[in-house]
Amino acid sequence: MRAMILEMPRQPLRAADIPAPRPGATEIAIQVRACAVCRTDLHIVDGELPHSKLPLVPGHEIIGVVTARGTNARSFRIGDRVGVPWLGWTCGECDFCRSRRENLCDRAQFTGYTLDGGYAEFTVVDERFCFPIPKNYSDAEAAPLLCAGLIGYRSLAKTGNAKRLGLFGFGAAAHIVAQVAIFQGREIFAFTRRGDGEAQQFAKSLGAVWAGDSETLPPEPLDAAIVFAPAGKLVPLALRAVTKGGTVICGGIHMSDIPSFPYVLLWQERTLCSVANLTRRDGDEFFALAPQVPVRTTVEKFPLADANGVLKRLRNGKIHGAAVLIPNEK
């Protein structure tokens, strides 16, 4: 099968023909139809997330069709369409797993990081961590829902009943979260890189009531903010933008260092917290909600062989919405 392989961090992916993997007892083999490109992939390729499997097939926002089943795999049938998220396996035994916090599992494995992922024609995954995909989404439209959607949804849930919500970094996750939040009756304030009028207009087209650069205060104090961009310098800016008792959520798996800031930005019971991974319950809730909104993803499709170029475009902020690799496109 064709695959794009990371052999060493900070090096381009290598195109290769490798044997198709075979499923283990609780695994299913799937033919990959689409795999979205996530900023987490970029962190792995750039070596900002250490200890990845090497060599590695990246990619964890996978849509595919079941082609084979392991001896104990019974949840899906051959030909079923499934989605594969970042969380690929948990132990089920540690304190976190037993307290319904499997996203924090001590021994968790992650698709496209410690397990081979979807930058390939085929992959194998533990069926217990896959989701059936609503039929009203095409393969490319559904792929970003598997991480940008799920992590975004978990981040949104952390904001509680916040009415005025700021989104710092208006990319794949934010453009999905904005739709869910507006459906829930919230107001969206979008923060982008300075001078990125295209991203600001994109946010307004999705229903944002205001869009501006990240260093500009919004026209009114926010109840909560989510920082999706991996820039630690945005955290004090987000704290400055939220009102007393407000919440700032860091929605990424990696972020540059947060600079020191005066205590007054945190005082008056403002809260700062992070979101880590996802749970299967998040997935069940989100995939039940998404068609009701209905969430629409804005995607750019690329052949699998273009993966390095797509990662470069993402690194330079040239993707609005989500980029999706299609293995069967030339």
Wavefront OBJ file of the C-alpha trace (Angstrom):
o trace
v 0.000 0.000 0.000
v 1.033 3.638 -0.455
v 1.846 5.573 2.714
v 3.571 8.749 3.874
v 6.057 7.909 6.625
v 7.799 9.989 9.273
v 11.243 8.468 9.836
v 12.766 11.262 11.930
v 11.276 14.440 13.406
v 11.949 17.679 11.523
v 12.356 15.793 8.253
v 9.877 15.583 5.353
v 7.590 12.572 5.209
v 8.760 9.845 2.834
v 6.419 8.302 0.271
v 6.689 4.498 0.407
v 5.043 1.248 -0.611
v 4.679 -0.946 2.477
v 2.659 -4.072 3.321
v -0.933 -3.432 4.375
v -1.351 -4.145 8.120
v -3.491 -7.022 9.384
v -5.960 -6.593 12.266
v -5.370 -8.039 15.724
v -8.076 -9.675 17.822
v -10.116 -6.531 18.646
v -9.027 -4.569 15.599
v -10.540 -3.820 12.238
v -8.719 -3.070 8.991
v -10.050 -0.120 7.079
v -9.440 1.298 3.641
v -8.762 4.983 4.225
v -11.032 7.250 2.186
v -10.046 10.540 3.799
v -7.690 11.758 6.520
v -7.768 15.347 7.695
v -4.501 17.111 8.490
v -4.414 18.344 12.081
v -2.070 20.818 13.728
v -1.141 17.985 16.101
v 0.319 16.175 13.067
v 2.486 19.228 12.544
v 3.644 19.173 16.178
v 4.624 15.510 15.780
v 6.442 16.019 12.471
v 8.237 19.098 13.847
v 9.366 17.190 16.960
v 7.410 19.364 19.375
v 5.608 16.267 20.679
v 8.391 13.842 21.658
v 8.430 10.050 21.943
v 6.366 9.280 18.872
v 6.498 5.863 17.278
v 9.216 5.786 14.593
v 8.894 5.105 11.772
v 5.338 6.437 11.913
v 2.382 6.822 9.587
v 0.793 10.070 10.890
v -2.880 11.046 10.768
v -5.703 10.694 13.282
v -8.807 12.177 11.638
v -9.630 9.142 9.535
v -12.696 8.112 7.582
v -12.602 4.632 6.088
v -14.474 1.469 5.211
v -14.034 -1.804 7.102
v -12.277 -4.412 4.968
v -11.384 -7.077 7.584
v -12.099 -7.905 11.236
v -10.088 -9.498 14.025
v -11.366 -12.646 15.733
v -13.016 -10.685 18.575
v -14.155 -7.652 16.570
v -17.956 -7.632 16.378
v -19.138 -4.010 16.486
v -18.781 -3.273 12.767
v -19.411 -5.260 9.614
v -17.369 -5.463 6.439
v -18.271 -2.423 4.327
v -19.291 -0.199 7.267
v -17.976 3.376 7.219
v -16.180 4.353 10.435
v -14.331 7.305 11.896
v -11.037 6.941 13.742
v -10.059 9.601 16.333
v -6.866 10.582 18.181
v -7.584 8.333 21.188
v -6.702 4.864 19.923
v -6.555 2.675 23.053
v -6.850 2.884 26.843
v -6.120 0.333 29.555
v -9.565 0.401 31.216
v -7.880 -0.337 34.563
v -6.203 2.825 35.904
v -7.928 5.303 38.209
v -8.634 7.647 35.315
v -10.284 4.978 33.177
v -12.371 3.699 36.081
v -13.575 7.239 36.881
v -14.767 7.919 33.294
v -11.709 10.048 32.525
v -10.133 7.749 29.964
v -8.703 10.772 28.131
v -6.139 10.881 30.966
v -5.332 7.135 30.948
v -1.830 6.370 32.227
v -1.113 4.015 29.302
v -3.205 5.555 26.517
v -2.165 5.059 22.895
v -2.845 7.638 20.197
v -3.591 7.257 16.509
v -0.932 8.770 14.272
v 1.428 9.286 17.232
v 2.101 6.059 19.124
v 0.004 4.017 16.668
v 0.179 4.187 12.880
v -2.507 6.428 11.425
v -4.257 7.454 8.250
v -1.686 8.953 5.869
v -1.965 5.675 3.976
v -4.305 3.589 1.854
v -5.073 1.192 4.736
v -4.754 1.146 8.517
v -5.774 -1.050 11.452
v -7.485 0.293 14.570
v -9.089 -0.988 17.759
v -12.786 -1.088 16.886
v -13.756 -0.085 20.433
v -12.409 3.424 19.752
v -14.116 3.989 16.384
v -17.370 5.792 15.655
v -20.113 5.275 13.082
v -20.352 8.398 10.936
v -23.643 10.193 10.126
v -24.652 9.540 6.520
v -25.197 13.200 5.650
v -21.430 13.862 5.615
v -19.148 12.991 2.731
v -15.829 11.353 3.589
v -13.890 14.606 3.257
v -16.492 16.618 5.186
v -16.542 14.086 8.026
v -12.779 13.724 8.512
v -12.182 16.998 10.451
v -14.946 16.070 12.884
v -12.707 13.326 14.328
v -10.365 15.755 16.101
v -11.105 19.384 15.284
v -14.729 18.568 16.044
v -14.244 16.322 19.053
v -11.526 18.311 20.824
v -13.398 21.491 19.989
v -16.574 20.052 21.477
v -14.775 19.035 24.678
v -13.265 22.532 24.904
v -16.673 24.114 24.406
v -18.182 21.967 27.152
v -15.526 23.288 29.556
v -16.878 26.822 29.098
v -20.144 25.896 30.819
v -23.002 28.282 30.066
v -20.827 31.112 28.760
v -22.900 33.381 26.543
v -20.166 35.533 24.973
v -17.408 33.223 23.742
v -14.045 34.170 22.257
v -12.162 31.846 19.891
v -8.447 32.564 19.520
v -7.145 31.040 16.289
v -9.872 30.546 13.720
v -8.896 27.299 12.011
v -10.262 23.781 11.745
v -11.489 23.437 15.341
v -12.825 26.977 15.725
v -14.874 26.908 12.534
v -16.686 23.801 13.843
v -17.045 25.005 17.441
v -18.461 28.320 16.264
v -21.357 26.570 14.551
v -22.162 24.434 17.606
v -21.939 27.424 19.943
v -24.234 29.572 17.787
v -26.700 26.675 17.614
v -26.654 26.696 21.434
v -27.508 30.403 21.497
v -24.057 31.793 22.225
v -22.322 34.789 20.633
v -18.961 34.186 18.943
v -16.044 36.646 18.946
v -13.240 35.515 16.617
v -9.580 36.416 17.136
v -7.065 35.900 14.316
v -3.535 36.832 13.344
v -3.071 40.538 12.762
v -4.027 41.475 9.231
v -5.708 38.158 8.418
v -8.826 39.693 6.941
v -9.663 36.482 5.101
v -9.923 34.509 8.361
v -11.938 37.300 9.974
v -14.364 37.360 7.072
v -14.602 33.563 7.218
v -15.557 33.791 10.907
v -18.229 36.394 10.189
v -19.635 34.248 7.380
v -20.229 31.514 9.958
v -22.099 33.885 12.262
v -19.452 35.519 14.471
v -20.743 38.825 15.842
v -17.223 40.295 15.842
v -13.820 39.411 14.394
v -10.493 41.116 14.966
v -6.834 40.495 15.690
v -5.743 38.756 18.872
v -4.267 41.864 20.494
v -7.495 43.862 20.175
v -10.006 43.821 23.010
v -13.517 42.770 21.966
v -16.297 45.372 22.123
v -17.599 43.820 25.357
v -16.098 41.509 27.995
v -16.310 37.788 27.249
v -17.712 35.123 29.553
v -15.176 32.581 28.285
v -12.501 32.087 25.651
v -10.911 29.081 23.981
v -7.323 29.329 22.734
v -6.876 26.977 19.787
v -3.730 28.574 18.354
v -0.566 26.984 19.818
v 0.838 30.348 20.938
v 1.288 30.792 24.681
v 1.378 34.570 24.316
v -2.353 34.455 23.570
v -3.237 33.185 27.062
v -2.725 36.538 28.868
v -4.574 38.258 26.030
v -7.501 35.878 26.461
v -7.510 36.431 30.238
v -7.562 40.175 29.620
v -10.619 39.756 27.381
v -12.786 37.742 29.819
v -14.895 39.240 32.562
v -14.772 38.499 36.294
v -15.422 34.807 36.928
v -14.630 34.047 33.278
v -12.874 30.960 31.947
v -10.008 30.518 29.488
v -9.568 27.066 27.938
v -6.356 25.970 26.217
v -7.625 23.589 23.556
v -4.373 22.296 22.052
v -2.095 19.382 22.888
v 0.982 21.586 22.485
v 1.586 25.269 23.069
v 4.623 27.522 23.246
v 5.517 28.764 26.713
v 3.046 31.107 28.373
v 4.811 34.366 29.269
v 4.581 35.785 32.759
v 1.624 38.075 33.318
v 0.336 40.216 36.187
v -1.806 38.437 38.732
v -4.592 40.957 38.184
v -5.422 39.180 34.879
v -6.234 35.999 36.817
v -7.705 37.633 39.890
v -11.463 37.968 40.465
v -11.965 34.231 40.076
v -10.985 33.859 36.461
v -10.140 30.243 35.607
v -7.445 28.868 33.308
v -7.433 25.204 32.302
v -6.400 22.829 29.513
v -8.179 20.129 27.540
v -6.462 16.794 26.985
v -7.504 14.318 24.296
v -11.116 13.111 24.255
v -13.343 10.375 25.628
v -15.607 8.051 23.701
v -18.537 9.701 25.454
v -17.464 13.021 23.876
v -17.637 11.296 20.495
v -21.064 9.796 21.082
v -22.465 13.163 22.185
v -20.858 15.148 19.394
v -21.876 12.835 16.554
v -25.452 12.911 17.844
v -25.384 16.736 17.972
v -23.500 17.589 14.756
v -26.302 16.677 12.317
v -28.809 18.674 14.373
v -26.841 21.932 14.036
v -26.040 20.956 11.268
v -22.255 21.329 11.434
v -20.747 22.036 8.018
v -17.014 21.683 7.520
v -15.033 23.800 5.084
v -12.370 21.562 3.543
v -9.633 21.611 0.922
v -8.858 18.210 -0.600
v -5.374 17.066 -1.577
v -3.810 13.826 -2.858
v -1.940 11.765 -0.258
v 1.365 12.489 -2.004
v 0.930 16.212 -1.251
v 1.121 15.689 2.527
v 4.408 17.584 2.976
v 3.116 20.589 1.068
v -0.109 20.595 3.058
v 1.807 20.522 6.349
v 3.873 23.475 5.144
v 0.726 25.429 4.272
v -0.727 24.656 7.714
v 2.519 25.747 9.382
v 2.330 29.074 7.549
v -1.341 29.689 8.333
v -2.457 29.194 4.737
v -5.317 26.768 5.448
v -8.762 28.193 6.255
v -11.025 25.439 7.499
v -9.433 21.994 7.230
v -7.105 20.234 4.789
v -7.991 16.634 3.927
v -5.798 14.002 2.263
v -7.567 11.643 -0.164
v -5.495 8.476 -0.772
v -7.237 7.494 -4.008
v -6.734 10.893 -5.659
v -3.724 11.475 -7.894
l 1 2 3 4 5 6 7 8 9 10 11 12 13 14 15 16 17 18 19 20 21 22 23 24 25 26 27 28 29 30 31 32 33 34 35 36 37 38 39 40 41 42 43 44 45 46 47 48 49 50 51 52 53 54 55 56 57 58 59 60 61 62 63 64 65 66 67 68 69 70 71 72 73 74 75 76 77 78 79 80 81 82 83 84 85 86 87 88 89 90 91 92 93 94 95 96 97 98 99 100 101 102 103 104 105 106 107 108 109 110 111 112 113 114 115 116 117 118 119 120 121 122 123 124 125 126 127 128 129 130 131 132 133 134 135 136 137 138 139 140 141 142 143 144 145 146 147 148 149 150 151 152 153 154 155 156 157 158 159 160 161 162 163 164 165 166 167 168 169 170 171 172 173 174 175 176 177 178 179 180 181 182 183 184 185 186 187 188 189 190 191 192 193 194 195 196 197 198 199 200 201 202 203 204 205 206 207 208 209 210 211 212 213 214 215 216 217 218 219 220 221 222 223 224 225 226 227 228 229 230 231 232 233 234 235 236 237 238 239 240 241 242 243 244 245 246 247 248 249 250 251 252 253 254 255 256 257 258 259 260 261 262 263 264 265 266 267 268 269 270 271 272 273 274 275 276 277 278 279 280 281 282 283 284 285 286 287 288 289 290 291 292 293 294 295 296 297 298 299 300 301 302 303 304 305 306 307 308 309 310 311 312 313 314 315 316 317 318 319 320 321 322 323 324 325 326 327 328 329 330
